[in-house]
Amino acid sequence: MMIPIRCWTCSKPIAQCWEEFCDRLAKGEDRKKILDELGLERYCCRAIFLGHIDLIDTIGQFKKA
């Protein structure tokens, strides 16, 4: 759905990096380089960014029952 505010494992704040990550990824930069420059060094934080699928726009299309 939405990126979590903190990493589930280490509790490091990560949400502030999400928009920059998406923007730079759309420009064609390498994922490893982006994550390194954003300061996401732990594998748990990187896994959240690499495994996240943004579904908020898809879910927003459906009417609430």
C-alpha positions as a printed NumPy array, in Angstrom:
array([[  0.   ,   0.   ,   0.   ],
       [  2.101,   2.903,   1.282],
       [  5.717,   2.832,   2.342],
       [  6.041,   2.376,   6.127],
       [  7.356,   5.324,   8.136],
       [  9.948,   3.169,   9.884],
       [ 11.732,  -0.042,   8.976],
       [  9.943,  -3.016,  10.49 ],
       [ 13.156,  -4.625,  11.708],
       [ 15.508,  -1.862,  12.866],
       [ 13.021,   1.042,  13.318],
       [ 15.097,   3.446,  11.224],
       [ 12.938,   6.218,   9.664],
       [ 12.782,   5.506,   5.918],
       [  9.603,   7.133,   4.542],
       [ 11.273,  10.479,   3.82 ],
       [ 13.486,   8.773,   1.214],
       [ 10.689,   7.14 ,  -0.796],
       [  9.815,  10.017,  -3.174],
       [ 13.439,  10.729,  -4.026],
       [ 14.012,   7.003,  -4.607],
       [ 11.048,   6.819,  -7.009],
       [ 12.05 ,   9.996,  -8.866],
       [ 15.627,   8.881,  -9.348],
       [ 14.542,   5.369, -10.327],
       [ 12.231,   6.825, -12.989],
       [ 15.224,   8.731, -14.418],
       [ 17.01 ,   5.417, -14.909],
       [ 19.594,   5.465, -12.128],
       [ 20.918,   2.261, -10.604],
       [ 18.979,   1.068,  -7.537],
       [ 22.112,   0.198,  -5.568],
       [ 23.598,   3.643,  -6.124],
       [ 20.37 ,   5.388,  -5.076],
       [ 20.016,   3.349,  -1.878],
       [ 23.679,   3.928,  -0.972],
       [ 23.367,   7.688,  -1.454],
       [ 20.137,   7.845,   0.554],
       [ 21.937,   6.207,   3.482],
       [ 19.972,   2.962,   3.442],
       [ 22.776,   0.547,   4.233],
       [ 21.   ,  -2.169,   6.212],
       [ 19.559,  -5.056,   4.253],
       [ 16.23 ,  -4.806,   6.087],
       [ 15.654,  -1.195,   4.963],
       [ 16.78 ,  -1.961,   1.417],
       [ 14.435,  -4.948,   1.239],
       [ 11.449,  -2.746,   2.055],
       [ 12.333,  -0.343,  -0.774],
       [ 13.104,  -3.055,  -3.322],
       [ 10.087,  -5.201,  -2.467],
       [  7.484,  -2.441,  -2.16 ],
       [  4.667,  -2.26 ,  -4.713],
       [  2.74 ,   1.012,  -4.625],
       [ -0.944,   0.048,  -4.849],
       [ -2.591,   3.17 ,  -3.42 ],
       [ -3.717,   4.432,  -6.859],
       [ -5.145,   1.034,  -7.8  ],
       [ -7.044,   0.646,  -4.551],
       [ -8.349,   4.204,  -4.741],
       [-10.341,   3.298,  -7.883],
       [-12.684,   0.996,  -5.992],
       [-15.751,   2.212,  -4.185],
       [-15.988,   1.578,  -0.471],
       [-18.727,  -0.947,   0.34 ]])
